[in-house]
Amino acid sequence: MRYDVTDFFTRQGFVDLAQKFDAATSTVPTPASKDHFHAEQLRLDYAMATPTLADLVVGIETIKTPETGTIPDHYPTVLEIKL
C-alpha cells in the first residue's frame, strides 16, 4: 500500500478527519464488489481538511449497512459539519 499522497497532504498541514475522530476503517470492498483489486479490506477513501475546516467537523462515519453493502464499489463516507 502506498501512502505518499496522504503523507503529502498531512505534511502540508491537512487533517485526516477519520484519524481525528478515531474513525478510520476500511472503505472497500463491499460484499457486492467484484473488483479483484479491492479484495482485501482497505481504507482507500479519505476526508482531508485544513485545520480551520477540521474545527467545524463534528463527526465522520463510513456507512456500512445491508443497503450500502449492495453498492459494488466503496462504502459511502459522511461528514457532519457544524455551520
Backbone as XML, in Angstrom:
<?xml version="1.0"?>
<chain id="A" units="angstrom">
  <residue number="1" name="MET">
    <atom name="N" x="0.855" y="-1.174" z="0.000"/>
    <atom name="CA" x="0.000" y="0.000" z="0.000"/>
    <atom name="C" x="0.896" y="1.230" z="0.000"/>
  </residue>
  <residue number="2" name="ARG">
    <atom name="N" x="0.559" y="2.199" z="-0.809"/>
    <atom name="CA" x="1.318" y="3.453" z="-0.872"/>
    <atom name="C" x="0.565" y="4.544" z="-0.124"/>
  </residue>
  <residue number="3" name="TYR">
    <atom name="N" x="1.321" y="5.339" z="0.606"/>
    <atom name="CA" x="0.734" y="6.438" z="1.376"/>
    <atom name="C" x="1.349" y="7.776" z="1.010"/>
  </residue>
  <residue number="4" name="ASP">
    <atom name="N" x="2.062" y="7.839" z="-0.120"/>
    <atom name="CA" x="2.755" y="9.080" z="-0.458"/>
    <atom name="C" x="1.794" y="10.250" z="-0.678"/>
  </residue>
  <residue number="5" name="VAL">
    <atom name="N" x="0.626" y="10.017" z="-1.204"/>
    <atom name="CA" x="-0.321" y="11.113" z="-1.436"/>
    <atom name="C" x="-0.894" y="11.609" z="-0.108"/>
  </residue>
  <residue number="6" name="THR">
    <atom name="N" x="-1.359" y="10.696" z="0.738"/>
    <atom name="CA" x="-1.901" y="11.129" z="2.031"/>
    <atom name="C" x="-0.800" y="11.741" z="2.901"/>
  </residue>
  <residue number="7" name="ASP">
    <atom name="N" x="0.398" y="11.183" z="2.837"/>
    <atom name="CA" x="1.521" y="11.776" z="3.582"/>
    <atom name="C" x="1.812" y="13.191" z="3.101"/>
  </residue>
  <residue number="8" name="PHE">
    <atom name="N" x="1.722" y="13.416" z="1.795"/>
    <atom name="CA" x="1.934" y="14.765" z="1.249"/>
    <atom name="C" x="0.944" y="15.756" z="1.857"/>
  </residue>
  <residue number="9" name="PHE">
    <atom name="N" x="-0.328" y="15.381" z="1.881"/>
    <atom name="CA" x="-1.344" y="16.290" z="2.417"/>
    <atom name="C" x="-1.130" y="16.563" z="3.907"/>
  </residue>
  <residue number="10" name="THR">
    <atom name="N" x="-0.789" y="15.542" z="4.670"/>
    <atom name="CA" x="-0.573" y="15.781" z="6.098"/>
    <atom name="C" x="0.678" y="16.631" z="6.329"/>
  </residue>
  <residue number="11" name="ARG">
    <atom name="N" x="1.690" y="16.461" z="5.507"/>
    <atom name="CA" x="2.876" y="17.332" z="5.618"/>
    <atom name="C" x="2.542" y="18.775" z="5.293"/>
  </residue>
  <residue number="12" name="GLN">
    <atom name="N" x="1.523" y="18.999" z="4.470"/>
    <atom name="CA" x="1.097" y="20.351" z="4.122"/>
    <atom name="C" x="0.182" y="20.952" z="5.189"/>
  </residue>
  <residue number="13" name="GLY">
    <atom name="N" x="-0.109" y="20.194" z="6.230"/>
    <atom name="CA" x="-0.929" y="20.705" z="7.315"/>
    <atom name="C" x="-2.379" y="20.283" z="7.292"/>
  </residue>
  <residue number="14" name="PHE">
    <atom name="N" x="-2.759" y="19.467" z="6.314"/>
    <atom name="CA" x="-4.140" y="18.992" z="6.260"/>
    <atom name="C" x="-4.383" y="17.959" z="7.351"/>
  </residue>
  <residue number="15" name="VAL">
    <atom name="N" x="-5.626" y="17.882" z="7.795"/>
    <atom name="CA" x="-6.027" y="16.972" z="8.863"/>
    <atom name="C" x="-6.777" y="15.794" z="8.257"/>
  </residue>
  <residue number="16" name="ASP">
    <atom name="N" x="-6.357" y="14.586" z="8.601"/>
    <atom name="CA" x="-7.088" y="13.377" z="8.222"/>
    <atom name="C" x="-8.243" y="13.264" z="9.215"/>
  </residue>
  <residue number="17" name="LEU">
    <atom name="N" x="-9.444" y="13.527" z="8.752"/>
    <atom name="CA" x="-10.592" y="13.617" z="9.648"/>
    <atom name="C" x="-10.948" y="12.281" z="10.293"/>
  </residue>
  <residue number="18" name="ALA">
    <atom name="N" x="-10.774" y="11.197" z="9.592"/>
    <atom name="CA" x="-11.075" y="9.892" z="10.192"/>
    <atom name="C" x="-10.128" y="9.611" z="11.352"/>
  </residue>
  <residue number="19" name="GLN">
    <atom name="N" x="-8.868" y="9.987" z="11.216"/>
    <atom name="CA" x="-7.937" y="9.809" z="12.324"/>
    <atom name="C" x="-8.286" y="10.739" z="13.476"/>
  </residue>
  <residue number="20" name="LYS">
    <atom name="N" x="-8.663" y="11.971" z="13.162"/>
    <atom name="CA" x="-9.029" y="12.934" z="14.203"/>
    <atom name="C" x="-10.134" y="12.385" z="15.100"/>
  </residue>
  <residue number="21" name="PHE">
    <atom name="N" x="-11.105" y="11.705" z="14.496"/>
    <atom name="CA" x="-12.243" y="11.182" z="15.246"/>
    <atom name="C" x="-12.099" y="9.691" z="15.564"/>
  </residue>
  <residue number="22" name="ASP">
    <atom name="N" x="-10.909" y="9.158" z="15.379"/>
    <atom name="CA" x="-10.654" y="7.739" z="15.637"/>
    <atom name="C" x="-11.692" y="6.872" z="14.937"/>
  </residue>
  <residue number="23" name="ALA">
    <atom name="N" x="-11.949" y="7.218" z="13.670"/>
    <atom name="CA" x="-12.983" y="6.525" z="12.890"/>
    <atom name="C" x="-12.433" y="5.909" z="11.611"/>
  </residue>
  <residue number="24" name="ALA">
    <atom name="N" x="-11.120" y="5.740" z="11.540"/>
    <atom name="CA" x="-10.530" y="5.154" z="10.333"/>
    <atom name="C" x="-10.942" y="3.689" z="10.230"/>
  </residue>
  <residue number="25" name="THR">
    <atom name="N" x="-11.491" y="3.335" z="9.094"/>
    <atom name="CA" x="-11.953" y="1.971" z="8.855"/>
    <atom name="C" x="-11.821" y="1.667" z="7.366"/>
  </residue>
  <residue number="26" name="SER">
    <atom name="N" x="-11.954" y="0.423" z="7.009"/>
    <atom name="CA" x="-11.889" y="0.063" z="5.592"/>
    <atom name="C" x="-13.077" y="0.664" z="4.849"/>
  </residue>
  <residue number="27" name="THR">
    <atom name="N" x="-12.848" y="1.038" z="3.605"/>
    <atom name="CA" x="-13.920" y="1.570" z="2.760"/>
    <atom name="C" x="-14.181" y="0.687" z="1.547"/>
  </residue>
  <residue number="28" name="VAL">
    <atom name="N" x="-13.353" y="-0.320" z="1.364"/>
    <atom name="CA" x="-13.546" y="-1.340" z="0.336"/>
    <atom name="C" x="-13.106" y="-2.674" z="0.925"/>
  </residue>
  <residue number="29" name="PRO">
    <atom name="N" x="-13.556" y="-3.785" z="0.423"/>
    <atom name="CA" x="-14.631" y="-3.914" z="-0.553"/>
    <atom name="C" x="-15.988" y="-3.993" z="0.132"/>
  </residue>
  <residue number="30" name="THR">
    <atom name="N" x="-17.006" y="-3.752" z="-0.635"/>
    <atom name="CA" x="-18.356" y="-4.048" z="-0.172"/>
    <atom name="C" x="-18.643" y="-5.506" z="-0.533"/>
  </residue>
  <residue number="31" name="PRO">
    <atom name="N" x="-19.624" y="-6.119" z="0.101"/>
    <atom name="CA" x="-19.952" y="-7.503" z="-0.264"/>
    <atom name="C" x="-20.308" y="-7.665" z="-1.747"/>
  </residue>
  <residue number="32" name="ALA">
    <atom name="N" x="-20.823" y="-6.603" z="-2.376"/>
    <atom name="CA" x="-21.225" y="-6.694" z="-3.776"/>
    <atom name="C" x="-20.063" y="-6.477" z="-4.746"/>
  </residue>
  <residue number="33" name="SER">
    <atom name="N" x="-18.895" y="-6.126" z="-4.241"/>
    <atom name="CA" x="-17.758" y="-5.817" z="-5.112"/>
    <atom name="C" x="-17.277" y="-7.055" z="-5.865"/>
  </residue>
  <residue number="34" name="LYS">
    <atom name="N" x="-17.045" y="-6.872" z="-7.142"/>
    <atom name="CA" x="-16.479" y="-7.935" z="-7.983"/>
    <atom name="C" x="-15.050" y="-7.577" z="-8.421"/>
  </residue>
  <residue number="35" name="ASP">
    <atom name="N" x="-14.527" y="-6.482" z="-7.890"/>
    <atom name="CA" x="-13.207" y="-5.975" z="-8.262"/>
    <atom name="C" x="-12.132" y="-6.742" z="-7.500"/>
  </residue>
  <residue number="36" name="HIS">
    <atom name="N" x="-11.400" y="-7.603" z="-8.199"/>
    <atom name="CA" x="-10.393" y="-8.421" z="-7.523"/>
    <atom name="C" x="-9.218" y="-7.591" z="-7.004"/>
  </residue>
  <residue number="37" name="PHE">
    <atom name="N" x="-9.061" y="-6.351" z="-7.480"/>
    <atom name="CA" x="-8.011" y="-5.468" z="-6.969"/>
    <atom name="C" x="-8.372" y="-4.910" z="-5.594"/>
  </residue>
  <residue number="38" name="HIS">
    <atom name="N" x="-9.654" y="-4.971" z="-5.252"/>
    <atom name="CA" x="-10.118" y="-4.490" z="-3.956"/>
    <atom name="C" x="-10.670" y="-5.646" z="-3.119"/>
  </residue>
  <residue number="39" name="ALA">
    <atom name="N" x="-9.999" y="-6.768" z="-3.164"/>
    <atom name="CA" x="-10.470" y="-7.944" z="-2.439"/>
    <atom name="C" x="-10.133" y="-7.880" z="-0.952"/>
  </residue>
  <residue number="40" name="GLU">
    <atom name="N" x="-9.075" y="-7.152" z="-0.587"/>
    <atom name="CA" x="-8.695" y="-7.003" z="0.820"/>
    <atom name="C" x="-9.433" y="-5.839" z="1.454"/>
  </residue>
  <residue number="41" name="GLN">
    <atom name="N" x="-9.601" y="-5.908" z="2.766"/>
    <atom name="CA" x="-10.174" y="-4.793" z="3.500"/>
    <atom name="C" x="-9.159" y="-3.652" z="3.508"/>
  </residue>
  <residue number="42" name="LEU">
    <atom name="N" x="-9.488" y="-2.552" z="2.836"/>
    <atom name="CA" x="-8.572" y="-1.419" z="2.716"/>
    <atom name="C" x="-9.299" y="-0.114" z="2.969"/>
  </residue>
  <residue number="43" name="ARG">
    <atom name="N" x="-8.582" y="0.840" z="3.479"/>
    <atom name="CA" x="-9.104" y="2.204" z="3.569"/>
    <atom name="C" x="-8.556" y="2.962" z="2.366"/>
  </residue>
  <residue number="44" name="LEU">
    <atom name="N" x="-9.408" y="3.154" z="1.378"/>
    <atom name="CA" x="-8.998" y="3.864" z="0.164"/>
    <atom name="C" x="-9.581" y="5.264" z="0.081"/>
  </residue>
  <residue number="45" name="ASP">
    <atom name="N" x="-10.538" y="5.576" z="0.928"/>
    <atom name="CA" x="-11.221" y="6.867" z="0.867"/>
    <atom name="C" x="-10.851" y="7.698" z="2.089"/>
  </residue>
  <residue number="46" name="TYR">
    <atom name="N" x="-10.508" y="8.951" z="1.827"/>
    <atom name="CA" x="-10.038" y="9.851" z="2.879"/>
    <atom name="C" x="-10.800" y="11.162" z="2.797"/>
  </residue>
  <residue number="47" name="ALA">
    <atom name="N" x="-10.973" y="11.782" z="3.953"/>
    <atom name="CA" x="-11.514" y="13.138" z="4.026"/>
    <atom name="C" x="-10.426" y="13.972" z="4.687"/>
  </residue>
  <residue number="48" name="MET">
    <atom name="N" x="-9.857" y="14.880" z="3.927"/>
    <atom name="CA" x="-8.787" y="15.745" z="4.420"/>
    <atom name="C" x="-9.320" y="17.173" z="4.463"/>
  </residue>
  <residue number="49" name="ALA">
    <atom name="N" x="-8.887" y="17.943" z="5.460"/>
    <atom name="CA" x="-9.364" y="19.315" z="5.596"/>
    <atom name="C" x="-8.260" y="20.191" z="6.171"/>
  </residue>
  <residue number="50" name="THR">
    <atom name="N" x="-8.374" y="21.472" z="5.899"/>
    <atom name="CA" x="-7.477" y="22.418" z="6.553"/>
    <atom name="C" x="-7.823" y="22.418" z="8.043"/>
  </residue>
  <residue number="51" name="PRO">
    <atom name="N" x="-6.903" y="22.840" z="8.900"/>
    <atom name="CA" x="-7.228" y="22.877" z="10.330"/>
    <atom name="C" x="-8.464" y="23.728" z="10.636"/>
  </residue>
  <residue number="52" name="THR">
    <atom name="N" x="-8.652" y="24.837" z="9.932"/>
    <atom name="CA" x="-9.823" y="25.689" z="10.166"/>
    <atom name="C" x="-11.108" y="24.946" z="9.840"/>
  </residue>
  <residue number="53" name="LEU">
    <atom name="N" x="-11.148" y="24.272" z="8.693"/>
    <atom name="CA" x="-12.338" y="23.495" z="8.333"/>
    <atom name="C" x="-12.489" y="22.290" z="9.254"/>
  </residue>
  <residue number="54" name="ALA">
    <atom name="N" x="-11.393" y="21.654" z="9.623"/>
    <atom name="CA" x="-11.459" y="20.488" z="10.512"/>
    <atom name="C" x="-12.105" y="20.845" z="11.845"/>
  </residue>
  <residue number="55" name="ASP">
    <atom name="N" x="-11.922" y="22.077" z="12.304"/>
    <atom name="CA" x="-12.559" y="22.513" z="13.551"/>
    <atom name="C" x="-14.077" y="22.567" z="13.441"/>
  </residue>
  <residue number="56" name="LEU">
    <atom name="N" x="-14.600" y="22.664" z="12.228"/>
    <atom name="CA" x="-16.051" y="22.708" z="12.014"/>
    <atom name="C" x="-16.667" y="21.318" z="11.879"/>
  </residue>
  <residue number="57" name="VAL">
    <atom name="N" x="-15.833" y="20.327" z="11.674"/>
    <atom name="CA" x="-16.326" y="18.959" z="11.504"/>
    <atom name="C" x="-16.559" y="18.355" z="12.883"/>
  </residue>
  <residue number="58" name="VAL">
    <atom name="N" x="-17.752" y="17.833" z="13.092"/>
    <atom name="CA" x="-18.094" y="17.248" z="14.392"/>
    <atom name="C" x="-18.196" y="15.726" z="14.337"/>
  </residue>
  <residue number="59" name="GLY">
    <atom name="N" x="-18.071" y="15.152" z="13.151"/>
    <atom name="CA" x="-18.112" y="13.703" z="13.044"/>
    <atom name="C" x="-17.883" y="13.215" z="11.637"/>
  </residue>
  <residue number="60" name="ILE">
    <atom name="N" x="-17.464" y="11.974" z="11.546"/>
    <atom name="CA" x="-17.268" y="11.301" z="10.257"/>
    <atom name="C" x="-17.638" y="9.834" z="10.451"/>
  </residue>
  <residue number="61" name="GLU">
    <atom name="N" x="-18.279" y="9.271" z="9.454"/>
    <atom name="CA" x="-18.685" y="7.873" z="9.551"/>
    <atom name="C" x="-18.675" y="7.230" z="8.181"/>
  </residue>
  <residue number="62" name="THR">
    <atom name="N" x="-18.128" y="6.034" z="8.116"/>
    <atom name="CA" x="-18.255" y="5.202" z="6.921"/>
    <atom name="C" x="-19.479" y="4.337" z="7.149"/>
  </residue>
  <residue number="63" name="ILE">
    <atom name="N" x="-20.437" y="4.460" z="6.251"/>
    <atom name="CA" x="-21.741" y="3.816" z="6.425"/>
    <atom name="C" x="-21.684" y="2.380" z="5.903"/>
  </residue>
  <residue number="64" name="LYS">
    <atom name="N" x="-21.755" y="1.432" z="6.832"/>
    <atom name="CA" x="-21.745" y="0.008" z="6.482"/>
    <atom name="C" x="-23.049" y="-0.606" z="6.959"/>
  </residue>
  <residue number="65" name="THR">
    <atom name="N" x="-23.976" y="-0.734" z="6.040"/>
    <atom name="CA" x="-25.285" y="-1.320" z="6.331"/>
    <atom name="C" x="-25.590" y="-2.369" z="5.260"/>
  </residue>
  <residue number="66" name="PRO">
    <atom name="N" x="-26.633" y="-3.150" z="5.441"/>
    <atom name="CA" x="-27.015" y="-4.072" z="4.367"/>
    <atom name="C" x="-27.265" y="-3.344" z="3.039"/>
  </residue>
  <residue number="67" name="GLU">
    <atom name="N" x="-27.840" y="-2.139" z="3.126"/>
    <atom name="CA" x="-28.117" y="-1.387" z="1.897"/>
    <atom name="C" x="-26.827" y="-0.929" z="1.218"/>
  </residue>
  <residue number="68" name="THR">
    <atom name="N" x="-25.890" y="-0.356" z="1.999"/>
    <atom name="CA" x="-24.648" y="0.117" z="1.367"/>
    <atom name="C" x="-23.759" y="-1.046" z="0.950"/>
  </residue>
  <residue number="69" name="GLY">
    <atom name="N" x="-24.003" y="-2.220" z="1.522"/>
    <atom name="CA" x="-23.259" y="-3.408" z="1.098"/>
    <atom name="C" x="-23.619" y="-3.869" z="-0.301"/>
  </residue>
  <residue number="70" name="THR">
    <atom name="N" x="-24.720" y="-3.347" z="-0.846"/>
    <atom name="CA" x="-25.111" y="-3.709" z="-2.214"/>
    <atom name="C" x="-24.445" y="-2.818" z="-3.255"/>
  </residue>
  <residue number="71" name="ILE">
    <atom name="N" x="-23.739" y="-1.784" z="-2.786"/>
    <atom name="CA" x="-23.016" y="-0.896" z="-3.711"/>
    <atom name="C" x="-21.764" y="-1.632" z="-4.164"/>
  </residue>
  <residue number="72" name="PRO">
    <atom name="N" x="-21.567" y="-1.808" z="-5.467"/>
    <atom name="CA" x="-20.439" y="-2.601" z="-5.930"/>
    <atom name="C" x="-19.130" y="-1.805" z="-6.016"/>
  </residue>
  <residue number="73" name="ASP">
    <atom name="N" x="-18.939" y="-0.862" z="-5.145"/>
    <atom name="CA" x="-17.731" y="-0.046" z="-5.196"/>
    <atom name="C" x="-17.246" y="0.201" z="-3.775"/>
  </residue>
  <residue number="74" name="HIS">
    <atom name="N" x="-17.284" y="1.427" z="-3.320"/>
    <atom name="CA" x="-16.810" y="1.789" z="-1.985"/>
    <atom name="C" x="-17.989" y="2.117" z="-1.082"/>
  </residue>
  <residue number="75" name="TYR">
    <atom name="N" x="-17.797" y="1.877" z="0.226"/>
    <atom name="CA" x="-18.794" y="2.324" z="1.192"/>
    <atom name="C" x="-18.810" y="3.848" z="1.232"/>
  </residue>
  <residue number="76" name="PRO">
    <atom name="N" x="-19.972" y="4.464" z="1.397"/>
    <atom name="CA" x="-20.026" y="5.931" z="1.479"/>
    <atom name="C" x="-19.481" y="6.416" z="2.825"/>
  </residue>
  <residue number="77" name="THR">
    <atom name="N" x="-18.855" y="7.563" z="2.785"/>
    <atom name="CA" x="-18.361" y="8.223" z="3.990"/>
    <atom name="C" x="-19.068" y="9.546" z="4.124"/>
  </residue>
  <residue number="78" name="VAL">
    <atom name="N" x="-19.566" y="9.824" z="5.316"/>
    <atom name="CA" x="-20.356" y="11.028" z="5.556"/>
    <atom name="C" x="-19.673" y="11.869" z="6.628"/>
  </residue>
  <residue number="79" name="LEU">
    <atom name="N" x="-19.594" y="13.168" z="6.373"/>
    <atom name="CA" x="-19.074" y="14.122" z="7.351"/>
    <atom name="C" x="-20.227" y="14.897" z="7.943"/>
  </residue>
  <residue number="80" name="GLU">
    <atom name="N" x="-20.137" y="15.195" z="9.226"/>
    <atom name="CA" x="-21.096" y="16.095" z="9.862"/>
    <atom name="C" x="-20.338" y="17.378" z="10.184"/>
  </residue>
  <residue number="81" name="ILE">
    <atom name="N" x="-20.845" y="18.485" z="9.658"/>
    <atom name="CA" x="-20.177" y="19.786" z="9.802"/>
    <atom name="C" x="-21.113" y="20.743" z="10.514"/>
  </residue>
  <residue number="82" name="LYS">
    <atom name="N" x="-20.614" y="21.408" z="11.546"/>
    <atom name="CA" x="-21.435" y="22.427" z="12.210"/>
    <atom name="C" x="-21.276" y="23.729" z="11.459"/>
  </residue>
  <residue number="83" name="LEU">
    <atom name="N" x="-22.384" y="24.384" z="11.214"/>
    <atom name="CA" x="-22.359" y="25.648" z="10.490"/>
    <atom name="C" x="-22.602" y="26.817" z="11.410"/>
  </residue>
</chain>
